Amino acid sequence: MNYNQDTADTIETIHAFLSPLPRPSVHPEHFSSEYTILIATLISLRTKDRVTEQAASRLFTLAATPREMVRLPLERIEDAIYPAGFYKTKAANILAISRILLQQYGGRVPKDREALLSLPGVGIKTANLTLSLGYGLPYICVDTHVHRIANRLGWIRTKAPEQTETALMRVVEKKWWIPINHILVIFGQKVCRPVSPLCSSCPVSATCPREGVITHR
């Protein structure tokens, strides 16, 4: 079995199926700089897309660069991003990150993953999405949707999202590494849902092994 070709065909089919739908909340169409992508991704953690879009828009109206952000009181950042999940912690991290970027990186977001991971509140998902969407670097951003769907489709067999990035790099063509996140996020929200996926509406249902699916519609 040629995993690369089969996987590529499946991604292509899903991508075409989803093309009329809006992009996810964190996407270059919405946030154009590396800094705003980094901060918007941070806000998006454990937060619904609609809330992320509104919170990030309010914040970036006030401050869209590290230099502008450090001039804001912490309470104003908190108010701007509320009701994003853990908004107080995120606001403190946004302020701390902005100060670090100014002090250590000349106000620029570093292109290095280890440097990004050293920033407060930044994990692998946030780092990879910033590097891929902000700088166009070939990283696969894995969230719960990507992890679940890649396993459900039988591309990989991993227990945790932390293992999924490496596994996907072996079976997904490099040209799909960056877009696979927003493709599978939309797919996971609209069709391949965590519980009772809408298999009757799925464009790849005929070839999907439905790994781990108990009930579907």
Secondary structure as UniProt FT lines:
FT   HELIX           3..18
FT   TURN            19..20
FT   TURN            28..30
FT   HELIX           34..44
FT   TURN            45..46
FT   HELIX           49..62
FT   HELIX           66..69
FT   TURN            70..71
FT   HELIX           74..81
FT   TURN            82..83
FT   TURN            85..86
FT   HELIX           87..104
FT   TURN            106..107
FT   HELIX           113..117
FT   TURN            120..121
FT   HELIX           124..129
FT   HELIX           130..134
FT   HELIX           144..152
FT   TURN            153..154
FT   HELIX           161..171
FT   HELIX           174..176
FT   TURN            177..179
FT   HELIX           180..190
FT   HELIX           199..201
FT   TURN            203..207
FT   TURN            211..212
//
